[in-house]
Amino acid sequence: MGFEYWVKMKELMIYLKTTETCNLNCKHCFTNGTNGAKIYWDHIKVTKWLQEFSKITNNSSHVHLEFHGGEPFLADIKSLQYVYDNCFDLWASQSWGITTNLVFKLDQEKIDFIQGPLGNRIGTSWDPDIRFSNPKQYDLWRKNIDTLISLGVDIKLFISVTKGTVNMEPIDLLEWVRDLGIKELALERLTMNGSALENLDIFPTNLEQDQWFLKMHHQILENDARDWFSNEFMETIYSKFEQGITSEGTFCRDCEEKLFTINADGSIAGCPNSAPEDKYAHIDDNIQDIFINEKRLHIMACEKSRDPRCYECPVFEYCGGDCHQLEWQDNICGAPKSLMTLLSGKNKYIKVINLKEI
């Protein structure tokens, strides 16, 4: 397929990594935390690349740009502001965000950036056991959360589904998130990247993970917890059966087509989880060549392929194979199969259903 095909994307998401390093050292970090490369982005070059990139993707219905890392706020805030100031109107519809660990002094410069260019919205992370190396780090994180919420900032909380996570009662976790004042929760399953490869003990088994999501569903219904905040992963599952939307979130199988990660060294990749090792181009390259780069097309082809066992699965029509980076364990995949089996058993034809009846 030619260049013209690949630029007709409805939506794009661009991760702008300001650095590869971090002030934390989480066991699952895909950039290896404090051991990540001590390099910072060339924000001038990134700006020029975005400006050129926009000229050939101006048919996109929406473009989201996410400051990322490592810890993106380790870079000079003026460099982030520069990129925003010179790129805020490149597409007819675009938005900005940041994913930050919030373990630092939250000074007025950062607050102004959050309330200005970022539109009073950020993403941050919390994980049991593997994120904070001491109570002071957690206390600082919690203080910054409270400060930002008091200023009207909406916070999306990312929690990795680790061994420690599935050892928690789902309802206890949901109640804690609610009481924290979070507006949106994203539960993220681990992939074999970065530090996670050296800490395999943090991975739950696929069966443990599957059963945990099923239990979460039941506890959501028992406690009428669906309206506490937006539980992104669970709502993606529910939308399959309530609205017939089968290809959102990790179930889309087109991440590598619509995601672009600009590593801090200027290299380009797709999914941010595998961006350090699966880079296929550079911001110095001809932009048109990037879209039809041979390695990129190979990665996209791998994403489209499924394990043959998927086609025999009773919920394949809803699941679609889930994220291509999730590993199988014997005959158990990484998808929430038990939950989807339960929901599909109530309504085979994907009409609107009342989940409270299940």
Residue pairs with C-beta under 8 A, 6 or more apart in sequence:
1 292
2 292
3 288
3 291
3 292
6 257
6 291
6 292
7 56
7 57
7 59
7 291
8 59
9 57
9 59
9 60
9 257
9 258
10 60
10 61
10 62
10 258
11 60
11 61
11 62
11 63
11 64
11 258
12 57
12 60
12 62
12 63
12 64
12 258
12 259
12 260
13 63
13 64
13 65
13 66
13 258
13 259
13 260
14 50
14 53
14 63
14 64
14 65
14 66
14 259
14 260
14 261
14 262
15 66
15 68
15 259
15 260
15 261
15 262
15 272
15 275
16 41
16 46
16 65
16 66
16 67
16 68
16 72
16 83
16 262
17 31
17 41
17 68
17 69
17 70
17 72
17 261
17 262
17 263
17 264
17 272
17 275
18 40
18 41
18 43
18 67
18 68
18 69
18 70
18 72
18 74
18 75
18 79
18 80
18 264
19 36
19 38
19 39
19 40
19 41
19 69
19 70
19 71
19 72
19 74
19 75
19 264
20 31
20 32
20 36
20 37
20 38
20 39
20 69
20 70
20 263
20 264
20 265
20 276
21 31
21 33
21 34
21 35
21 36
21 37
21 38
21 39
21 69
21 70
21 71
21 74
22 29
22 31
22 33
22 34
22 36
22 69
22 70
22 71
22 74
22 101
23 34
23 71
23 74
23 101
23 103
23 104
24 33
24 34
24 71
24 101
24 103
24 131
24 132
24 133
24 137
25 33
25 34
25 35
25 133
25 195
26 33
26 127
26 130
26 131
26 195
27 130
27 195
27 196
27 198
27 199
27 202
28 127
28 130
28 160
28 162
28 190
28 194
28 195
28 196
28 199
28 202
29 36
29 194
29 195
29 196
30 191
30 193
30 194
30 195
30 196
30 272
30 273
30 274
30 275
30 276
31 37
31 69
31 70
31 194
31 276
32 194
32 195
32 276
33 195
35 195
36 70
37 264
37 265
39 264
39 265
40 74
40 75
40 79
40 264
41 75
41 79
41 262
41 264
41 266
42 266
43 75
43 79
43 80
43 82
43 83
44 82
45 266
45 283
45 284
46 83
46 262
46 266
46 283
47 82
47 83
47 86
47 87
49 262
49 283
49 287
50 65
50 83
50 87
50 90
51 86
51 87
51 90
52 287
53 287
54 63
54 87
54 90
54 91
56 287
56 288
57 63
57 91
58 91
58 92
60 91
60 93
61 93
62 91
62 93
62 94
62 95
63 90
63 91
63 93
63 94
63 95
64 94
64 95
64 96
64 97
65 87
65 94
65 95
65 96
65 97
66 96
66 97
66 98
66 99
66 123
67 80
67 96
67 97
67 98
67 99
68 98
68 99
68 261
68 272
69 99
69 100
69 264
70 264
71 100
71 101
71 104
72 80
72 98
72 99
72 100
73 98
73 100
73 104
73 110
77 109
77 110
77 113
80 113
80 117
81 113
81 117
84 96
84 117
88 94
88 96
88 117
95 119
96 117
96 118
96 119
97 118
97 121
97 122
97 123
98 114
98 118
98 122
98 123
99 122
99 123
99 124
99 125
99 158
100 122
100 123
100 124
101 124
101 125
101 131
101 141
102 122
102 124
102 140
102 141
102 144
102 145
102 148
103 132
103 137
103 140
103 141
103 144
104 140
104 144
106 144
106 147
106 148
111 148
111 151
114 120
114 121
114 122
114 148
114 153
115 151
115 153
120 151
120 152
120 153
120 154
121 153
121 154
121 155
121 156
122 148
122 153
122 154
122 155
122 156
123 155
123 156
123 157
123 158
123 186
124 141
124 145
124 155
124 156
124 157
124 158
125 131
125 157
125 158
125 159
125 160
126 141
126 157
126 158
126 159
127 159
127 160
127 162
127 164
127 165
128 162
128 164
128 165
128 167
128 168
129 162
129 164
129 202
130 160
130 162
130 164
130 199
130 202
131 137
132 138
132 141
145 155
145 180
145 181
146 181
148 155
149 155
149 181
154 183
154 184
155 181
155 182
155 183
155 184
156 182
156 183
156 184
156 185
156 186
157 177
157 180
157 182
157 184
157 185
157 186
158 186
158 188
159 165
159 173
159 185
159 186
159 187
159 188
160 188
160 189
160 190
161 187
161 188
161 189
161 190
161 204
161 209
161 212
162 190
162 202
162 203
162 204
163 201
163 202
163 203
163 204
163 208
164 202
165 173
165 187
165 204
165 212
166 204
166 208
166 209
166 212
169 215
169 219
170 212
170 215
170 216
170 219
170 220
171 216
171 219
171 220
171 222
171 223
171 225
174 185
174 216
174 219
174 220
174 223
174 225
174 228
174 231
175 225
177 185
177 228
177 229
178 225
178 228
178 229
182 229
183 229
183 230
184 229
184 230
184 232
185 229
185 230
185 231
185 232
185 233
186 232
186 233
187 231
187 232
187 233
187 234
188 233
189 209
189 250
189 323
189 326
189 334
190 196
190 202
190 203
191 273
191 274
191 323
191 325
191 326
192 325
192 327
193 273
193 274
193 276
193 277
193 325
194 273
194 276
196 202
196 203
204 212
205 329
205 332
206 327
206 328
206 329
206 332
206 333
206 334
207 329
207 332
209 334
209 336
210 332
210 335
210 336
210 337
210 338
210 339
211 338
213 233
213 234
213 237
213 336
213 338
213 339
214 336
214 338
214 339
214 342
216 234
217 234
217 237
217 339
217 342
217 358
219 225
220 226
220 231
220 234
221 355
221 356
221 358
226 234
226 355
232 249
233 249
236 248
236 249
236 250
236 251
237 336
237 339
237 340
237 343
238 343
238 355
239 245
239 248
240 246
240 251
240 318
240 340
240 343
240 350
241 318
241 343
241 344
241 346
241 347
241 350
241 353
241 355
242 352
242 353
242 355
243 352
244 350
246 317
246 318
246 319
246 320
246 350
247 253
247 254
247 320
250 322
250 323
250 326
251 319
251 320
251 321
251 322
251 323
252 320
253 303
253 304
253 320
253 321
253 324
254 303
255 270
255 271
255 303
255 323
256 270
256 271
256 296
256 299
256 300
256 303
257 300
259 270
259 271
259 272
260 268
260 269
260 270
261 268
261 269
261 270
261 271
261 272
261 275
262 268
262 283
263 269
263 275
263 276
263 279
266 282
266 283
266 284
267 279
267 281
267 282
267 283
268 279
268 280
268 281
268 282
268 283
268 285
268 290
269 275
269 276
269 278
269 279
269 280
270 278
270 280
270 296
270 299
270 300
271 278
271 325
273 325
274 325
278 295
278 299
280 290
280 293
280 295
280 296
280 299
281 289
281 290
281 293
281 296
290 296
302 324
303 324
305 324
306 321
307 321
307 328
307 333
309 328
309 331
309 333
310 316
310 319
310 321
310 333
313 319
313 333
313 337
314 341
314 344
315 337
315 340
315 341
315 344
318 340
318 343
318 344
318 350
319 335
319 337
319 340
321 335
322 333
322 334
322 335
323 334
326 333
326 334
326 335
327 334
328 334
342 358
343 353
343 355
343 358
346 353
346 357
346 358
347 353
